[in-house]
Amino acid sequence: MYVYHIHPIDFRWETLLTVKEFGEKLAAHDLINAVDDYGSAATEFKVFLAKFEKAKELAKQVGWEGDFRHDPAVFTLPMELSFAYGFVWKQDNNGNCFVVSPYPMPWLKDITYEALAA
């Protein structure tokens, strides 16, 4: 995962799904798959929650103070056959943002205070 502590993002947060909304969609998809597969264990939602917890741990290493200005959100990146997802949130204290991505985002370099590749 790649973690970026960046300058504040002030606009268009309302266009993103929140972590809760994205998680609800994954849980619903898991439920459909469990029924279609006659009760097999659903895991996509559990993996999503674990990734979000890891994202928060990593963000603390680059300066996140543990607060949110509003609900954390999910962004997606197009990949072959599917979409990868990452997390983004705004810290309440100073408005700085934290981006946790499964892939490097070199275009953030010029607005990054601190970064981590984990």
N, C-alpha and C positions, 0 to 999 in steps of 0.2 A: 504494500500500500504506500502511496505517496501522500504526504501531509503538508499542507501549505497554510501558513499564518499570513494572511494578506490584509491589505487596506480594506476599509469598509465598502461593502456593496449596499447601496441604498435603494435601488429600484428593481422591480419585477419579481420580488419574492412570491407574490401571489400567483405567479404562473407555474410554480413548482409544486409537486406533491409533497406533503409533509411526510416525515418518517412514519407517522401513524397511518396516514392514508395509503402509502405505498405498502406498508406491512399488511394492512387489511386486504389489499388486492392479492398479495402473495398468499396469505392465509386462505382466502377464498379459493384461489387456484389450487392450493394443496388439498383442500377439502374435495374439490371436484375430482382431482387425480386419485385421491384415496378411494373415493366411491367407484370411479372407473376401473381402478386396479383391485377392487374387492378388498378394501381395507388395508392396503400397504401403508407403511409408515410415511407420513408427509414430513419433509425436512426443509424445503426451501425457506419457509418462514423462520424456522429455528436458525438456519445459517444466516439469514438477514439480520436477526436480532444479535447474534454473536458478532457479526461484522460491525454493526453499529456500536456495540460495547467496545470493541477493539479500536474503532475510529476515535471514540472519546478518550480512551487511554493514550493513544498516540498523540492526539491534539494537545493533551496536557504537557507533553514533552516539548512542544514548540510554543507554549505560552498561554494555552486556553485556561481560563480561571474557573471553569466549571459552570458557567451561567449561560443562559440563552436570552436574547432579546425577544425572540418569537420562536415558534416551533421549528426545530431543525428540519431540513428538507433533503430530498433525494434528487439527484440529476442522473441522466442516462447518457451513455456513449454508444453509438452504433458500432457493432462488431459483426463478424461473419456469422450469419444465421440467428443472431440474438442481440440483446442489449446488455451491456455491463452497467452497473450502477455505482454511484459514489454518494458521499454525504457532504452537505454544506450547511453551516449555521453562522449566525452572527452573535458575537459575545455582547452581553448587555453593558458591561462596564465601560468599554471604550468604542464599541461598534466594530471592532476588527472582526474579520471573518476567518473561518477555518474550513478548508476544503480537503476532503480525504477521498482520494481517487485510486482505482485499481491500476491506472496507467499514469505515466508522467504527463504533466501539463506545462510544457516549457513556456507557453505564452503568459503564464502567471509570474514568470521570473522578475519582471520589472516592478511588480507590486507586492512582492513577497518580503515579509520581515524575516521569516525563518522557515526552513523546510526540512523534511525528514523523509528518507526512503527506508521503509521497514518491511 
